Amino acid sequence: MEQLVINATKRETIGKKVKALRRESKLPGVIYGHKVDSVPVIMDQKEATTVLNKATSSSIVIVKLDGKDIATLIRERQRDYIRNSYLHVDFQAVSLTETIRTEVNIELTGVAPAVKDYSGILVEGLTSIHVEALPTDLPEKFIIDISVLKEIGDTILVKDIVVSDKVSILSPLEDMVVLVTAPEAEEEITPEAEGEEPEVIEKGKKEEEEED
């Protein structure tokens, strides 16, 4: 597994002045957690983005700060989706010798025969599950093979996910991860229905307001 490392320095600039740092291609963040006082930090935007794009919610990211290597999990990433850039990152410092609770993402793979052969509809339930483990034992993601869904109505539940004996699942075991349902029947439109005008509730509401 590739080690994810980000170099950071302590940040003195806070509040609205942080915008000026972003214009200088710097990414602000904060580190808090195990034996670490909350400390604002700043990183190179390009370097940090490369690492953040690889990291999942359960990836250990080593933040190098003041000559120390701090093992962290990424707890929050604020993004500017228009510019496709990060605005701020929260890192939670963790102990590598103590178990933690976090979420691990789910990724579906394969083709479900029930979808391919019977035109079933794949319905996704969970996108992640809660687990507890040592940080070094956390899987980056759970890859779920949906090729086992052969008939309409087949499901994969949390209890069906195979995990290491070093990982404890905290999510309810009967929660649905993915399900194949029958295709919805097309609604028949009668001639009368085709000629009907739709009821415009909002228009009527505005008229009432104008009358008032």
Residue frames as a rotation matrix with the C-alpha (Angstrom) as fourth column:
MET 1
0.578 0.816 0.000 0.00
0.816 -0.578 0.000 0.00
0.000 0.000 -1.000 0.00
GLU 2
-0.122 -0.621 0.775 1.37
0.570 -0.682 -0.457 3.39
0.812 0.386 0.437 -1.02
GLN 3
-0.219 -0.011 -0.976 2.22
0.923 -0.328 -0.204 5.66
-0.317 -0.945 0.082 1.90
LEU 4
0.391 0.456 0.800 0.45
0.667 -0.739 0.096 9.00
0.635 0.496 -0.592 1.65
VAL 5
-0.186 -0.588 -0.787 2.50
0.927 -0.370 0.057 11.94
-0.325 -0.719 0.614 2.91
ILE 6
0.594 0.337 0.731 1.77
0.545 -0.837 -0.057 15.67
0.592 0.432 -0.680 3.04
ASN 7
-0.545 -0.791 -0.276 4.23
0.799 -0.391 -0.458 18.35
0.255 -0.470 0.845 4.13
ALA 8
0.551 0.779 0.300 2.73
0.570 -0.614 0.547 21.10
0.609 -0.131 -0.782 6.27
THR 9
-0.733 -0.678 0.052 3.79
0.432 -0.523 -0.735 24.15
0.526 -0.517 0.676 8.27
LYS 10
-0.307 0.621 -0.721 2.01
0.839 -0.182 -0.513 25.96
-0.450 -0.762 -0.465 11.07
ARG 11
-0.252 0.355 0.900 -0.34
0.694 -0.583 0.423 28.67
0.675 0.731 -0.099 9.89
GLU 12
-0.809 -0.063 -0.585 -0.57
0.485 -0.634 -0.602 32.06
-0.333 -0.771 0.543 11.55
THR 13
-0.852 0.504 -0.143 -3.12
-0.500 -0.703 0.506 33.48
0.155 0.502 0.851 9.12
ILE 14
-0.723 0.691 0.033 -6.73
0.619 0.667 -0.415 32.79
-0.308 -0.280 -0.909 10.11
GLY 15
-0.036 0.830 -0.556 -10.19
0.214 -0.537 -0.816 34.09
-0.976 -0.149 -0.158 9.33
LYS 16
0.860 0.507 -0.057 -10.95
0.093 -0.265 -0.960 36.02
-0.501 0.821 -0.275 6.15
LYS 17
0.323 -0.819 -0.474 -7.25
-0.843 -0.477 0.249 36.53
-0.430 0.319 -0.844 5.43
VAL 18
-0.115 -0.347 0.931 -6.98
-0.005 0.937 0.348 32.85
-0.993 0.035 -0.110 4.54
LYS 19
0.828 0.493 0.268 -8.35
0.271 0.067 -0.960 33.68
-0.491 0.867 -0.078 1.06
ALA 20
0.644 -0.657 -0.393 -5.07
-0.758 -0.618 -0.208 35.43
-0.107 0.432 -0.896 0.29
LEU 21
-0.255 -0.743 0.619 -3.20
-0.575 0.631 0.520 32.19
-0.777 -0.224 -0.588 0.99
ARG 22
0.278 0.437 0.855 -5.32
0.396 0.759 -0.517 30.31
-0.875 0.483 0.038 -1.54
ARG 23
0.974 0.057 -0.218 -4.43
-0.154 -0.533 -0.832 32.89
-0.164 0.844 -0.510 -4.17
GLU 24
0.151 -0.987 -0.059 -0.82
-0.982 -0.157 0.101 31.97
-0.109 0.043 -0.993 -3.47
SER 25
0.228 0.052 -0.972 -1.59
-0.495 0.866 -0.070 28.29
0.838 0.497 0.224 -4.25
LYS 26
-0.885 -0.430 0.179 -1.62
-0.352 0.365 -0.862 27.36
0.306 -0.826 -0.474 -0.57
LEU 27
0.000 0.889 -0.457 -4.16
0.017 0.457 0.889 25.04
1.000 -0.007 -0.015 1.06
PRO 28
-0.429 -0.113 0.896 -5.19
-0.831 -0.338 -0.441 25.76
0.353 -0.934 0.051 4.67
GLY 29
0.117 0.476 -0.872 -6.11
0.061 0.873 0.485 23.01
0.991 -0.109 0.073 7.08
VAL 30
0.152 -0.063 0.986 -6.19
-0.952 -0.279 0.129 22.00
0.267 -0.958 -0.102 10.72
ILE 31
-0.304 -0.272 -0.913 -4.89
0.006 0.958 -0.288 19.04
0.953 -0.093 -0.289 12.71
TYR 32
-0.060 0.297 0.953 -6.53
-0.977 -0.211 0.004 17.88
0.202 -0.931 0.303 15.93
GLY 33
0.651 0.424 -0.630 -6.95
-0.341 0.905 0.256 14.66
0.678 0.048 0.733 17.86
HIS 34
0.854 -0.244 -0.459 -4.74
0.474 0.730 0.493 12.17
0.215 -0.638 0.739 19.67
LYS 35
0.312 -0.763 -0.566 -2.11
0.761 -0.156 0.630 14.02
-0.569 -0.627 0.532 21.75
VAL 36
-0.644 -0.461 0.610 -2.25
0.738 -0.582 0.340 16.97
0.199 0.669 0.716 19.38
ASP 37
-0.271 0.531 -0.803 -3.55
0.311 -0.741 -0.595 20.40
-0.911 -0.411 0.035 20.29
SER 38
0.633 0.572 0.522 -5.65
0.685 -0.098 -0.722 21.85
-0.362 0.815 -0.454 17.51
VAL 39
-0.217 -0.801 -0.558 -3.18
0.178 -0.594 0.784 23.53
-0.960 0.071 0.271 15.19
PRO 40
0.838 0.458 -0.297 -3.88
-0.165 -0.306 -0.938 25.43
-0.520 0.835 -0.181 11.95
VAL 41
-0.162 -0.905 0.394 -1.59
0.335 0.325 0.884 24.36
-0.928 0.276 0.251 9.12
ILE 42
0.563 0.258 -0.785 -0.85
-0.625 -0.489 -0.609 25.28
-0.541 0.833 -0.114 5.53
MET 43
0.058 -0.475 0.878 0.19
0.365 0.829 0.424 23.06
-0.929 0.296 0.222 2.64
ASP 44
-0.808 -0.305 -0.504 1.23
-0.386 -0.373 0.844 23.39
-0.445 0.877 0.183 -0.96
GLN 45
0.115 0.984 -0.136 -2.01
-0.770 0.002 -0.638 23.19
-0.628 0.179 0.758 -2.94
LYS 46
0.262 -0.041 -0.964 -0.65
-0.866 0.431 -0.253 21.05
0.426 0.901 0.078 -5.78
GLU 47
-0.743 -0.614 -0.268 1.17
-0.413 0.735 -0.539 18.55
0.528 -0.289 -0.799 -3.54
ALA 48
-0.741 0.501 0.447 -1.75
-0.385 0.229 -0.894 18.24
-0.550 -0.835 0.023 -1.13
THR 49
0.202 0.871 -0.448 -4.29
-0.911 -0.001 -0.413 17.82
-0.360 0.492 0.793 -3.94
THR 50
-0.166 -0.359 -0.918 -2.34
-0.720 0.680 -0.136 14.91
0.673 0.639 -0.372 -5.40
VAL 51
-0.970 -0.230 -0.080 -2.44
-0.101 0.679 -0.727 13.11
0.222 -0.697 -0.682 -2.04
LEU 52
-0.557 0.815 0.163 -6.04
-0.485 -0.159 -0.860 14.01
-0.675 -0.558 0.484 -1.20
ASN 53
0.117 0.602 -0.789 -7.27
-0.991 0.118 -0.058 12.68
0.058 0.789 0.611 -4.53
LYS 54
-0.389 -0.344 -0.855 -5.77
-0.361 0.910 -0.202 9.29
0.847 0.230 -0.479 -3.66
ALA 55
-0.985 -0.118 0.130 -6.92
-0.157 0.267 -0.951 9.14
0.078 -0.957 -0.281 -0.04
THR 56
-0.158 0.955 -0.250 -10.16
0.281 0.286 0.916 7.58
0.947 0.075 -0.314 1.12
SER 57
0.468 0.437 0.769 -11.95
-0.563 -0.523 0.640 8.22
0.681 -0.732 0.001 4.41
SER 58
0.979 -0.103 0.178 -10.00
-0.076 0.621 0.780 5.32
-0.191 -0.777 0.599 5.96
SER 59
0.523 -0.846 0.102 -6.56
0.487 0.198 -0.851 6.04
0.700 0.494 0.516 4.45
ILE 60
0.558 -0.466 -0.686 -3.74
0.637 -0.289 0.715 6.89
-0.531 -0.836 0.136 6.84
VAL 61
0.664 -0.359 0.656 -2.14
0.343 -0.634 -0.693 10.17
0.665 0.685 -0.297 5.76
ILE 62
0.141 -0.713 -0.687 1.19
0.972 -0.034 0.234 11.12
-0.190 -0.700 0.688 7.31
VAL 63
0.874 0.104 0.475 1.41
0.204 -0.965 -0.163 14.87
0.441 0.239 -0.865 7.89
LYS 64
-0.047 -0.957 -0.287 4.99
0.951 0.046 -0.307 16.06
0.307 -0.287 0.908 8.33
LEU 65
0.702 0.351 0.620 4.91
0.132 -0.919 0.371 19.03
0.700 -0.178 -0.692 10.70
ASP 66
0.594 -0.532 0.603 7.85
-0.781 -0.562 0.274 20.59
0.193 -0.634 -0.749 12.57
GLY 67
-0.424 -0.882 -0.208 10.01
-0.826 0.470 -0.312 17.53
0.373 0.040 -0.927 12.00
LYS 68
-0.602 0.295 0.742 7.36
-0.393 0.699 -0.598 15.15
-0.695 -0.651 -0.305 13.29
ASP 69
-0.834 0.402 -0.379 5.35
-0.187 0.440 0.878 12.55
0.519 0.803 -0.291 11.40
ILE 70
-0.611 0.710 0.351 1.70
-0.559 -0.073 -0.826 12.69
-0.561 -0.701 0.441 12.48
ALA 71
-0.922 0.365 0.130 -0.55
0.376 0.759 0.532 9.80
0.095 0.539 -0.837 11.46
THR 72
-0.650 0.713 -0.263 -3.97
-0.467 -0.648 -0.602 11.18
-0.599 -0.269 0.754 10.52
LEU 73
-0.403 0.654 0.640 -7.31
0.864 0.503 0.029 10.40
-0.303 0.564 -0.768 8.95
ILE 74
-0.957 0.154 0.246 -9.03
-0.017 -0.877 0.481 12.97
0.289 0.456 0.842 6.75
ARG 75
-0.610 0.754 -0.244 -12.24
0.585 0.220 -0.781 13.99
-0.535 -0.618 -0.575 8.50
GLU 76
0.546 0.815 -0.196 -13.47
0.434 -0.475 -0.765 16.77
-0.716 0.333 -0.613 6.23
ARG 77
-0.663 -0.669 0.335 -12.58
0.649 -0.292 0.702 18.19
-0.372 0.684 0.628 2.83
GLN 78
0.326 0.726 -0.606 -14.13
0.177 -0.676 -0.715 21.45
-0.929 0.125 -0.349 1.76
ARG 79
-0.494 -0.494 0.716 -14.18
0.738 0.197 0.645 21.84
-0.460 0.847 0.267 -2.01
ASP 80
-0.154 0.403 -0.902 -14.87
-0.528 -0.805 -0.270 24.49
-0.835 0.435 0.337 -4.59
TYR 81
0.032 0.227 0.973 -16.64
0.477 0.852 -0.214 22.35
-0.878 0.471 -0.081 -7.20
ILE 82
0.946 0.289 -0.148 -16.68
0.034 -0.540 -0.841 25.14
-0.323 0.790 -0.521 -9.77
ARG 83
0.453 -0.860 -0.234 -12.90
-0.887 -0.410 -0.211 25.55
0.086 0.303 -0.949 -9.71
ASN 84
0.838 -0.079 -0.541 -12.40
0.029 0.994 -0.101 21.87
0.546 0.069 0.835 -8.85
SER 85
-0.291 -0.947 0.139 -10.06
-0.084 -0.119 -0.989 22.68
0.953 -0.300 -0.045 -5.98
TYR 86
0.086 0.237 -0.968 -9.84
0.898 0.403 0.178 22.08
0.432 -0.884 -0.178 -2.24
LEU 87
0.380 0.139 0.914 -10.54
-0.103 -0.976 0.191 24.95
0.919 -0.167 -0.357 0.15
HIS 88
-0.055 -0.333 0.941 -9.77
-0.977 -0.177 -0.120 23.44
0.207 -0.926 -0.316 3.55
VAL 89
0.103 0.017 -0.995 -8.92
-0.098 0.995 0.007 20.06
0.990 0.097 0.104 5.09
ASP 90
0.450 0.070 0.890 -9.46
-0.889 -0.051 0.454 18.67
0.078 -0.996 0.039 8.60
PHE 91
-0.137 -0.556 -0.820 -6.99
-0.253 0.820 -0.514 16.02
0.958 0.137 -0.253 9.74
GLN 92
0.802 0.341 0.491 -7.63
-0.565 0.165 0.808 13.88
0.194 -0.926 0.325 12.82
ALA 93
-0.303 -0.953 -0.026 -4.44
-0.827 0.276 -0.489 12.68
0.473 -0.127 -0.872 14.48
VAL 94
0.806 0.581 -0.111 -4.66
-0.478 0.750 0.456 9.01
0.349 -0.315 0.883 15.50
SER 95
-0.003 -0.760 0.650 -2.63
-0.848 0.347 0.401 6.54
-0.530 -0.549 -0.646 17.50
LEU 96
-0.091 -0.094 -0.991 -1.40
-0.820 0.572 0.021 3.59
0.565 0.815 -0.129 15.45
THR 97
-0.885 -0.285 -0.368 -1.66
-0.039 0.834 -0.551 1.36
0.464 -0.473 -0.749 18.53
GLU 98
-0.699 0.715 0.017 -5.27
-0.060 -0.035 -0.998 2.20
-0.712 -0.699 0.067 19.49
THR 99
-0.516 0.581 0.629 -8.44
0.852 0.424 0.308 1.18
-0.088 0.695 -0.714 17.67
ILE 100
-0.824 0.321 -0.466 -10.57
-0.288 -0.947 -0.143 3.87
-0.487 0.017 0.873 16.10
ARG 101
-0.059 0.875 0.481 -14.06
0.644 0.402 -0.651 4.04
-0.763 0.272 -0.587 14.64
THR 102
-0.571 -0.130 -0.810 -14.56
-0.448 -0.778 0.441 5.36
-0.688 0.615 0.386 11.14
GLU 103
0.620 0.783 0.045 -16.36
-0.316 0.302 -0.899 4.77
-0.718 0.543 0.435 7.85
VAL 104
-0.619 -0.737 0.273 -15.02
-0.021 0.363 0.932 2.66
-0.785 0.571 -0.240 4.99
ASN 105
-0.148 0.566 -0.811 -16.37
-0.893 -0.428 -0.136 3.31
-0.424 0.704 0.569 1.51
ILE 106
0.085 0.287 0.954 -18.08
0.183 0.937 -0.299 0.63
-0.979 0.200 0.027 -0.57
GLU 107
-0.371 -0.205 -0.906 -17.23
-0.828 -0.368 0.422 0.10
-0.420 0.907 -0.034 -4.25
LEU 108
0.528 0.640 0.558 -19.34
-0.232 0.741 -0.630 -2.13
-0.817 0.203 0.540 -6.49
THR 109
-0.483 -0.695 -0.532 -17.68
-0.772 0.052 0.633 -4.23
-0.412 0.717 -0.562 -9.17
GLY 110
-0.879 0.101 0.466 -18.80
0.243 0.935 0.256 -6.77
-0.410 0.339 -0.847 -11.76
VAL 111
-0.651 0.718 -0.244 -22.09
-0.630 -0.333 0.701 -7.24
0.422 0.611 0.670 -13.62
ALA 112
-0.530 0.559 0.637 -25.27
-0.456 0.445 -0.770 -8.52
-0.715 -0.699 0.019 -11.99
PRO 113
-0.967 0.187 0.173 -26.90
0.254 0.637 0.728 -11.28
0.026 0.748 -0.664 -14.12
ALA 114
-0.190 0.961 -0.202 -30.28
0.853 0.060 -0.518 -10.19
-0.486 -0.270 -0.831 -12.79
VAL 115
0.126 0.155 -0.980 -29.72
-0.170 -0.970 -0.175 -6.80
-0.977 0.189 -0.096 -14.40
LYS 116
-0.675 -0.533 -0.510 -28.17
-0.580 -0.043 0.813 -8.10
-0.455 0.845 -0.280 -17.61
ASP 117
-0.976 0.217 -0.014 -30.51
0.175 0.820 0.545 -11.02
0.130 0.530 -0.838 -18.26
TYR 118
-0.268 0.940 -0.210 -33.76
0.962 0.274 0.000 -9.89
0.058 -0.201 -0.978 -16.64
SER 119
-0.225 0.111 0.968 -33.56
0.340 -0.922 0.185 -6.09
0.913 0.371 0.170 -16.98
GLY 120
0.415 0.323 -0.851 -33.54
0.897 0.011 0.442 -5.75
0.152 -0.946 -0.286 -13.21
ILE 121
0.556 -0.190 0.809 -32.84
-0.089 -0.981 -0.170 -2.39
0.826 0.023 -0.563 -11.58
LEU 122
-0.171 -0.725 -0.668 -29.84
0.772 0.323 -0.548 -2.13
0.613 -0.609 0.504 -9.26
VAL 123
0.722 0.439 0.535 -30.69
-0.030 -0.753 0.658 -0.23
0.691 -0.491 -0.530 -6.09
GLU 124
-0.353 -0.912 -0.210 -27.79
0.354 0.078 -0.932 0.88
0.866 -0.403 0.295 -3.91
GLY 125
0.717 0.584 -0.381 -28.39
0.538 -0.115 0.835 1.17
0.444 -0.804 -0.397 -0.18
LEU 126
0.756 -0.509 -0.412 -25.20
0.201 -0.419 0.886 1.97
-0.623 -0.752 -0.215 1.68
THR 127
0.814 -0.574 0.087 -22.16
-0.100 -0.285 -0.953 3.72
0.572 0.768 -0.289 0.23
SER 128
-0.361 -0.915 0.180 -20.03
-0.471 0.013 -0.882 3.10
0.805 -0.403 -0.436 3.32
ILE 129
0.615 0.525 -0.589 -20.11
0.271 0.560 0.783 1.12
0.741 -0.641 0.202 6.56
HIS 130
0.510 -0.379 0.772 -18.94
-0.793 -0.556 0.251 1.91
0.334 -0.740 -0.584 10.07
VAL 131
0.569 -0.405 -0.716 -16.05
0.323 0.910 -0.258 -0.18
0.756 -0.084 0.649 11.39
GLU 132
0.800 -0.440 0.409 -13.58
-0.585 -0.415 0.697 -0.32
-0.137 -0.796 -0.589 14.26
ALA 133
0.778 -0.627 -0.034 -9.95
0.589 0.747 -0.310 -1.36
0.220 0.221 0.950 13.89
LEU 134
0.091 -0.845 -0.527 -6.38
0.500 -0.419 0.758 -0.26
-0.861 -0.333 0.384 14.36
PRO 135
0.480 0.106 -0.871 -5.60
-0.492 -0.789 -0.368 2.51
-0.726 0.605 -0.326 11.84
THR 136
-0.489 -0.778 -0.395 -3.09
-0.790 0.203 0.578 0.26
-0.370 0.594 -0.714 10.09
ASP 137
-0.818 0.234 0.525 -5.70
0.276 0.961 0.002 -2.50
-0.504 0.147 -0.851 9.69
LEU 138
0.076 0.901 -0.428 -8.37
-0.174 -0.411 -0.895 -0.30
-0.982 0.142 0.126 8.10
PRO 139
-0.187 -0.082 0.979 -9.21
0.889 0.411 0.204 -1.36
-0.419 0.908 -0.004 4.53
GLU 140
-0.943 -0.168 -0.286 -9.16
0.038 -0.911 0.410 1.52
-0.329 0.376 0.866 2.06
LYS 141
-0.274 0.910 -0.310 -12.53
-0.962 -0.262 0.081 0.34
-0.008 0.320 0.947 0.74
PHE 142
-0.306 0.291 0.906 -14.78
-0.092 0.939 -0.332 -2.70
-0.947 -0.185 -0.261 0.55
ILE 143
-0.679 0.054 -0.732 -15.07
-0.734 -0.070 0.675 -4.03
-0.014 0.996 0.087 -3.00
ILE 144
-0.167 0.753 0.636 -18.42
-0.328 0.566 -0.756 -5.77
-0.930 -0.335 0.153 -3.47
ASP 145
-0.978 -0.170 -0.119 -18.82
-0.177 0.381 0.907 -8.19
-0.109 0.909 -0.403 -6.39
ILE 146
-0.244 0.970 -0.019 -22.40
-0.725 -0.196 -0.660 -7.88
-0.644 -0.147 0.751 -7.65
SER 147
-0.496 0.027 -0.868 -22.09
-0.737 0.515 0.437 -10.84
0.459 0.857 -0.236 -10.03
VAL 148
-0.982 0.167 -0.084 -23.71
0.186 0.815 -0.548 -12.92
-0.023 -0.554 -0.832 -7.26
LEU 149
-0.381 0.894 -0.236 -27.02
-0.375 -0.382 -0.845 -11.11
-0.845 -0.233 0.480 -7.88
LYS 150
-0.983 -0.122 0.138 -28.56
0.046 0.563 0.825 -13.63
-0.178 0.817 -0.548 -10.27
GLU 151
-0.375 0.921 0.109 -32.28
0.867 0.306 0.393 -13.28
0.329 0.242 -0.913 -9.67
ILE 152
-0.198 0.445 0.873 -34.72
-0.138 -0.895 0.425 -10.41
0.970 -0.037 0.238 -9.20
GLY 153
0.821 0.527 0.219 -34.93
-0.245 -0.021 0.969 -9.76
0.516 -0.849 0.112 -5.47
ASP 154
0.387 -0.766 -0.512 -31.37
0.820 0.540 -0.188 -10.89
0.421 -0.348 0.838 -4.70
THR 155
0.904 -0.077 0.420 -29.62
-0.232 -0.915 0.331 -8.68
0.359 -0.396 -0.845 -2.15
ILE 156
-0.105 -0.914 -0.393 -26.25
0.569 0.269 -0.777 -8.15
0.816 -0.305 0.491 -0.54
LEU 157
0.901 0.430 0.059 -26.42
0.156 -0.448 0.881 -7.22
0.405 -0.784 -0.470 3.13
VAL 158
0.418 -0.763 0.493 -23.75
-0.846 -0.524 -0.093 -5.87
0.330 -0.378 -0.865 5.46
LYS 159
0.437 -0.208 0.875 -23.41
-0.570 0.688 0.449 -9.34
-0.695 -0.695 0.183 6.99
ASP 160
0.919 -0.062 0.390 -22.39
0.316 0.709 -0.631 -10.69
-0.237 0.703 0.671 3.57
ILE 161
0.701 -0.708 0.091 -19.26
-0.497 -0.576 -0.649 -8.52
0.512 0.410 -0.755 3.43
VAL 162
0.686 -0.561 -0.463 -16.11
0.657 0.752 0.061 -10.52
0.314 -0.346 0.884 4.14
VAL 163
0.697 -0.468 0.543 -13.77
-0.519 -0.852 -0.068 -8.64
0.495 -0.235 -0.837 6.47
SER 164
-0.293 -0.892 -0.345 -10.50
-0.110 0.390 -0.914 -9.38
0.950 -0.230 -0.213 8.23
ASP 165
0.360 0.387 -0.849 -10.70
0.744 0.430 0.512 -10.71
0.563 -0.815 -0.133 11.77
LYS 166
-0.608 -0.636 -0.474 -8.87
0.790 -0.539 -0.290 -7.50
-0.071 -0.551 0.831 12.71
VAL 167
-0.895 0.370 0.248 -11.83
-0.254 -0.882 0.397 -5.39
0.365 0.292 0.884 11.66
SER 168
-0.653 0.742 -0.151 -15.13
0.593 0.377 -0.712 -5.14
-0.471 -0.554 -0.686 13.56
ILE 169
-0.639 0.536 0.551 -18.25
0.338 -0.448 0.828 -4.05
0.690 0.716 0.105 11.67
LEU 170
-0.900 0.302 -0.313 -20.39
0.183 -0.389 -0.903 -1.60
-0.395 -0.870 0.295 13.64
SER 171
-0.598 0.724 -0.343 -23.16
-0.787 -0.452 0.419 -1.03
0.148 0.521 0.841 11.06
PRO 172
0.139 0.730 0.670 -26.33
-0.678 0.563 -0.473 -3.14
-0.722 -0.388 0.573 11.50
LEU 173
-0.719 -0.555 0.419 -25.67
-0.164 0.722 0.673 -6.49
-0.676 0.415 -0.610 9.83
GLU 174
-0.151 0.757 0.636 -29.10
0.768 0.495 -0.406 -6.61
-0.622 0.427 -0.656 8.19
ASP 175
0.207 0.183 -0.961 -28.68
-0.279 -0.930 -0.237 -3.24
-0.937 0.318 -0.142 6.44
MET 176
0.717 0.170 0.676 -28.96
0.536 0.486 -0.690 -3.50
-0.446 0.857 0.257 2.68
VAL 177
-0.304 -0.880 -0.364 -25.90
0.151 -0.422 0.894 -2.73
-0.941 0.217 0.262 0.57
VAL 178
-0.722 0.103 -0.684 -27.41
-0.676 -0.317 0.666 -3.43
-0.148 0.943 0.299 -2.84
LEU 179
-0.232 0.765 0.600 -30.62
0.062 0.627 -0.776 -4.97
-0.971 -0.143 -0.193 -4.19
VAL 180
-0.996 0.044 -0.074 -31.99
-0.076 -0.039 0.996 -5.95
0.041 0.998 0.043 -7.59
THR 181
-0.326 0.945 0.003 -35.66
-0.128 -0.041 -0.991 -5.06
-0.937 -0.323 0.134 -8.11
ALA 182
-0.085 0.406 0.910 -38.04
0.885 0.451 -0.118 -5.77
-0.458 0.795 -0.398 -10.97
PRO 183
-0.928 -0.208 0.309 -38.26
0.345 -0.790 0.506 -3.14
0.139 0.577 0.805 -13.72
GLU 184
-0.549 0.754 -0.362 -41.08
-0.029 -0.449 -0.893 -0.70
-0.835 -0.480 0.268 -13.12
ALA 185
-0.208 0.577 0.790 -44.09
0.933 0.360 -0.018 -1.16
-0.295 0.733 -0.613 -15.39
GLU 186
-0.960 -0.108 0.258 -44.75
0.210 -0.888 0.408 1.79
0.185 0.446 0.876 -17.68
GLU 187
-0.510 0.813 -0.281 -47.80
0.142 -0.243 -0.960 3.73
-0.848 -0.529 0.009 -16.64
GLU 188
-0.449 0.461 0.765 -50.65
0.893 0.191 0.408 3.57
0.042 0.866 -0.498 -19.12
ILE 189
-0.854 0.154 -0.496 -51.89
-0.063 -0.979 -0.195 6.98
-0.516 -0.135 0.846 -20.22
THR 190
-0.131 0.895 0.427 -55.61
0.832 0.334 -0.444 7.10
-0.540 0.297 -0.788 -21.04
PRO 191
-0.314 0.078 0.946 -56.95
0.772 -0.559 0.302 9.47
0.552 0.826 0.116 -23.71
GLU 192
0.755 0.646 0.113 -58.76
0.442 -0.628 0.640 11.44
0.484 -0.433 -0.760 -21.00
ALA 193
0.583 -0.599 -0.549 -55.53
0.569 -0.182 0.802 11.81
-0.580 -0.780 0.235 -19.03
GLU 194
-0.346 -0.768 0.539 -53.69
0.928 -0.196 0.317 13.02
-0.138 0.610 0.780 -22.12
GLY 195
-0.111 0.380 0.918 -56.12
0.574 -0.730 0.372 15.89
0.811 0.568 -0.137 -22.56
GLU 196
0.732 0.425 -0.533 -56.22
0.667 -0.288 0.687 16.96
0.138 -0.858 -0.494 -18.94
GLU 197
0.351 -0.597 0.721 -54.50
-0.190 -0.799 -0.570 20.12
0.917 0.063 -0.394 -17.87
PRO 198
-0.273 -0.502 -0.820 -52.13
0.721 0.457 -0.520 19.68
0.636 -0.734 0.237 -14.92
GLU 199
0.812 0.547 -0.202 -53.12
0.519 -0.519 0.679 21.35
0.267 -0.657 -0.706 -11.70
VAL 200
-0.169 -0.878 0.449 -50.83
0.422 -0.476 -0.772 24.31
0.891 0.059 0.451 -11.04
ILE 201
0.450 0.365 -0.815 -50.89
0.877 -0.010 0.480 24.77
0.167 -0.931 -0.324 -7.29
GLU 202
-0.435 -0.732 -0.525 -48.21
0.802 -0.580 0.144 27.46
-0.409 -0.358 0.839 -7.24
LYS 203
-0.792 0.187 0.581 -50.11
0.310 -0.697 0.647 29.59
0.527 0.692 0.494 -9.77
GLY 204
0.244 0.968 -0.056 -53.24
0.482 -0.071 0.873 29.47
0.841 -0.241 -0.484 -7.70
LYS 205
0.244 -0.243 -0.939 -51.30
0.955 -0.109 0.276 30.40
-0.169 -0.964 0.206 -4.62
LYS 206
-0.807 -0.590 -0.028 -49.89
0.569 -0.788 0.234 33.48
-0.160 0.173 0.972 -6.31
GLU 207
-0.452 0.717 0.531 -53.34
0.265 -0.460 0.847 34.52
0.852 0.523 0.018 -7.49
GLU 208
0.492 0.631 -0.599 -54.66
0.740 0.059 0.670 34.25
0.459 -0.773 -0.438 -3.94
GLU 209
-0.193 -0.660 -0.727 -51.78
0.891 -0.427 0.151 36.39
-0.410 -0.619 0.670 -2.74
GLU 210
-0.898 -0.135 0.420 -52.56
0.354 -0.789 0.502 39.02
0.263 0.599 0.756 -5.37
GLU 211
0.015 0.985 0.173 -56.22
0.409 -0.164 0.897 39.04
0.912 0.057 -0.406 -4.37
ASP 212
0.365 0.059 -0.929 -55.20
0.930 -0.067 0.361 39.66
-0.041 -0.996 -0.080 -0.80
